[in-house]
Amino acid sequence: SQNFYTVIVSRDALHGKSVLKGEDPLLSAVKFEDCQRSREVGFVSSDPNFSVRPDGSVYAEQELANLSEPVQFMVTARGFHDAHIWETTVKLALAGHPHPIGGIEEMLSRAWDSQPRVIKFPRKHQRGSSSNGLRRQKRDWVIPPINVPENSRGPFPHMLVRIRSDQDKAAGIRYSITGAGADQPPSGIYNIDPISGNMFVTQPLDREERASFHLRAHAVDMNGNQVENPIDLYIYVIDMNDNRPEFHNQVYNGSVAEGSKPGSSVMQVTATDSEDSTTANGMVRYRILSQTPHSPIPNMFTINSETGDIVTVAAGLDREKVSQYTIIVQATDMEGNLNFGLSNTATALISITDINDNPPELTVRTFSGEVLENKVNVVVTNLTVVDRDQPHSPNWNAVYRIVSGDPSGHFAIRTNPITNEGMLTVVKAVDFEMNRAFMLTVVVSNQAHLASGIQSSLQSTAGVTISVQDVNEPPVFPVNPKMIRFEEGVPAGTTLTVFAAQDPDHFIHQIVRYSKLSDPANWLKINRTNGQITTMAVLDRESMYVRNNVYEATFLAFDNGSPQASGTGTLQIYLIDVNDNAPVLIPRESQVCERARPNSRVNITASDADADPNVGPFVFELPSFPASVRRNWTISRLSGDYAQLRLRIPYLEASVYEIPVIVSDSGNPPLSNRSVIRVKVCPCDDNGDCSATGAVAAAGLGTGAIIAILICIIILLSMVLLFVVWMKRREKERQAKPLLIDPEDDVRDNILKYDEEGGGEEDQDYDLSQLQQPESLDHIISKPAGVRRVDERPVIAESQYPVRPSLPHPGDIGDFINDGLRAADNDPTAPPYDSLLVFDYEGSGSTDSFNDWGPRLKKLADFYGGGEED
């Protein structure tokens, strides 16, 4: 089950052969993994001084009293029914040696440096012939393993063993090795002299990288023929303690509740060693080096040396005194041997968790405060508390309760989440006239229950004295709103009720006065002194200000206190209906066909503003006068509110008829109303609808209306004719007025064309060459100053005319025209060069007035031949 065993026995156990040959094995740990198969396995020891029993126990075969150095041998297990081979190495040392552990490695190192042993190829033995003529080869010898310590300092290459064959004297033999470490990765670690058979290791070994090697040695002749069967070489790297234990974490965090009993588990630390865990080099042990602080004792914790579990060993953990401990833990290999083992340290932080072992305590036994009456959601006083448990935890958070003194629930205590104080707050208004002071008893506790065995403190209970301050309270209407019942129609000046208010301030005598606050219909007034309500107008249930038979008005009551206080009251008047509204009919207009048809009728609906029982069922009837109404028409009731009017005769001339209908309600006494319905009688088409001609005829236009329409048409035509005559006359006057220039010379609104090729007959009397642009301007430019033809355009810079603004003021138009006239007069380049400049001719008869355009424009208009009428 293991590749290597280390056995340490006492010297006394080796004194007598009989002792060792008895039932006391040196080593009982060499066990085959499968107990069932162990009965089918044979064990062979490479050292004749030791034997292995079938159960795997190792015994000494002779006295070994003079054993002075560690002994190492190999145990081989072979199966009886198969060719499997299992191997392990046993290292035996004496207890009580000056260097019981480290000395073994030192001695093994010395033994490795001593004369190497010789490993021979085993001879082949043959037995006699069997009955079938076959020969059976004897089993090969088991080659003991080669042990090489790790981290050797050399020199290298270092010889390990010598491989030789008995046939090397008769013929030349060549030796070689194969396997991982020789010709396979990691190659080059081992090599062999092919002639001498000396096997070497070429470099230091590290057991943590590779713990063993399996090589095969070969022997061939000079021709390469195998002369010996290959032998197996097992090389084991002997572990040296060259690695310290390593903790998984440098800092471990654990916790334990305060007040925990001894033996309570806290945490576990773990360290591992890369050395062989089956040897002392890899066996780690733990211990506590220090504890900070040393309160209440220096050794509050202990650690299991093998598992690393930290537990408490003493009582007295108190978070309020020490909230955290720092422990330095050491891990040492070599089973904790401080002389030869390697060590490492880690830090364990142990937090002491809080339990509710400190009840909250109020800072004083009695608190006091005051509050104004009728105030709510105000803090009366703050209750301060002290709790030594973990702040802002359930063990610290305070919960306040009022246990007595407030049967009506006027107060409540809310906890301030930051300060943990109790805020005593008014949640229900207090009345000075009812309670002038309160004496409360308050108890404080935590959200979490106290720990087992912890009793509540007497300081968890306190009294609170609250004084109520009086304020001027507004008058109060005892019944608000107040409902009264009256019949509608009561006359003005009727006293309805007394709507009086009471002053709650019983200990102060104050005068209450009244005023009206809201009266939508302005029907009521209130006595300023006693609150008596009197009508100023007739109450009408059918008014738009009445909702569901109820009329509402609000009144104000105020005292003469300082400051003045006021209260409002609502008066509701339920108006009982009386039959004061006669019914009316709808619709007021309709139409029927001139010939009686089944669908030629008028549906009538009666409505009454009163309420039941002063409404329907209604009675519909036609009056007896004039007689033509009942002769031509008939009416019948369909239901309580509906009736039907239709023709009594087969035919009635198309026209508009006003038919009176009398309708009566069911009041006591009933009210009647005579309503007139305008009915248009017209010719109808097949569908029963009035035709176009019938609609005109039925429109009811009498002779007077037609005459009025004709007169309007004649007046309209006369106005049009007068307008046309006036326009003609104005045109004649305009043509008769003389112009300033000859009409033929008037060039207004005409395009002046120059450089024309020719003209009509009227142009034959003119010399057009005088109007054409000369080809050269030299004769003009060369003329002396002051000499110029008036029919030639001067070759000088043109004048700049004023620019008219886009939106001129009416008063600036005259200035603009004058500026243009002045610029044109002074411009020698303006055509025509020898003609009179004409600006415009407005004509006459204009209805526009120039009075609003300034005096200059008015003068210009007069100049053109017009006055204000032009």
Stockholm file with secondary structure:
# STOCKHOLM 1.0

chainA/1-870         SQNFYTVIVSRDALHGKSVLKGEDPLLSAVKFEDCQRSREVGFVSSDPNFSVRPDGSVYAEQELANLSEPVQFMVTARGFHDAHIWETTVKLALAGHPHPIGGIEEMLSRAWDSQPRVIKFPRKHQRGSSSNGLRRQKRDWVIPPINVPENSRGPFPHMLVRIRSDQDKAAGIRYSITGAGADQPPSGIYNIDPISGNMFVTQPLDREERASFHLRAHAVDMNGNQVENPIDLYIYVIDMNDNRPEFHNQVYNGSVAEGSKPGSSVMQVTATDSEDSTTANGMVRYRILSQTPHSPIPNMFTINSETGDIVTVAAGLDREKVSQYTIIVQATDMEGNLNFGLSNTATALISITDINDNPPELTVRTFSGEVLENKVNVVVTNLTVVDRDQPHSPNWNAVYRIVSGDPSGHFAIRTNPITNEGMLTVVKAVDFEMNRAFMLTVVVSNQAHLASGIQSSLQSTAGVTISVQDVNEPPVFPVNPKMIRFEEGVPAGTTLTVFAAQDPDHFIHQIVRYSKLSDPANWLKINRTNGQITTMAVLDRESMYVRNNVYEATFLAFDNGSPQASGTGTLQIYLIDVNDNAPVLIPRESQVCERARPNSRVNITASDADADPNVGPFVFELPSFPASVRRNWTISRLSGDYAQLRLRIPYLEASVYEIPVIVSDSGNPPLSNRSVIRVKVCPCDDNGDCSATGAVAAAGLGTGAIIAILICIIILLSMVLLFVVWMKRREKERQAKPLLIDPEDDVRDNILKYDEEGGGEEDQDYDLSQLQQPESLDHIISKPAGVRRVDERPVIAESQYPVRPSLPHPGDIGDFINDGLRAADNDPTAPPYDSLLVFDYEGSGSTDSFNDWGPRLKKLADFYGGGEED
#=GR chainA/1-870 SS CCSEEEEEECGGGGSCHHHHHTTCCSBCCCCCSCHHHHTTEEEEESSTTEEECTTSCEEESSCCTTCCSCEEEEEEEEESSSCCEEEEEEEEEETTCSSTTHHHHHHHHHHHHSCCCEEECCCCCBCCCCTTSCCCBCCCCCCCCEEEETTCCCCSSEEEEEEECGGGTTSCCEEEEEEBTTTBSSTTSEEECTTTCEEEECSCCCTTTCCEEEEEEEEECTTSCBCSCCEEEEEEEECCCCCCCEESCSEEEEEEETTCCTTCEEEECCEECSSCTTSGGGCCEEEEEEEESCCSCSCSEEECTTTCEEEECSSCCCTTTCSEEEEEEEEESGGGCTTTCCEEEEEEEEEEECCSCSCCEESCSEEEEEEETTCCSCEEEEECEECCSCTTSTTTCEEEEEEESCTTCCEEEEECTTTCCEEEEECSCCCTTTCSEEEEEEEEEESSCCCTTCCCCGGGEEEEEEEEECCCCCCBCSSSSEEEEEETTCCTTCEEEECCCBCSCTTSCCCCEEEEEECTTCCEEECTTTCEEEESSCCCTTSTTCBTTEEEEEEEEECCCSSCCEEEEEEEEEEECCSCCCCEEECSEEEEESBCCTTCEEEEEEECSSCTTSSCSCEEECCSSSHHHHHHEEEEECSSSEEEEEESSSBCCSEEEEEEEEEECSCSSCCEEEEEEEEEEECBCTTSCBCHHHHHHTTTCCHHHHHHHHHHHHHHHHHHHHHHHHHHHHHHHHHHSCCSSCGGGCCTTCCCCCSCSCCCGGGTTSCGGGGSCCSCCHHHHTSCTTCCCTTSCCCSCCCCCCCCCSSCCGGGHHHHHHHHHHHHHTCTTSSSTTSCCCCCCCCSCCCCCCGGGCHHHHHHHHHTTCCTTC
#=GC SS_cons         CCSEEEEEECGGGGSCHHHHHTTCCSBCCCCCSCHHHHTTEEEEESSTTEEECTTSCEEESSCCTTCCSCEEEEEEEEESSSCCEEEEEEEEEETTCSSTTHHHHHHHHHHHHSCCCEEECCCCCBCCCCTTSCCCBCCCCCCCCEEEETTCCCCSSEEEEEEECGGGTTSCCEEEEEEBTTTBSSTTSEEECTTTCEEEECSCCCTTTCCEEEEEEEEECTTSCBCSCCEEEEEEEECCCCCCCEESCSEEEEEEETTCCTTCEEEECCEECSSCTTSGGGCCEEEEEEEESCCSCSCSEEECTTTCEEEECSSCCCTTTCSEEEEEEEEESGGGCTTTCCEEEEEEEEEEECCSCSCCEESCSEEEEEEETTCCSCEEEEECEECCSCTTSTTTCEEEEEEESCTTCCEEEEECTTTCCEEEEECSCCCTTTCSEEEEEEEEEESSCCCTTCCCCGGGEEEEEEEEECCCCCCBCSSSSEEEEEETTCCTTCEEEECCCBCSCTTSCCCCEEEEEECTTCCEEECTTTCEEEESSCCCTTSTTCBTTEEEEEEEEECCCSSCCEEEEEEEEEEECCSCCCCEEECSEEEEESBCCTTCEEEEEEECSSCTTSSCSCEEECCSSSHHHHHHEEEEECSSSEEEEEESSSBCCSEEEEEEEEEECSCSSCCEEEEEEEEEEECBCTTSCBCHHHHHHTTTCCHHHHHHHHHHHHHHHHHHHHHHHHHHHHHHHHHHSCCSSCGGGCCTTCCCCCSCSCCCGGGTTSCGGGGSCCSCCHHHHTSCTTCCCTTSCCCSCCCCCCCCCSSCCGGGHHHHHHHHHHHHHTCTTSSSTTSCCCCCCCCSCCCCCCGGGCHHHHHHHHHTTCCTTC
//
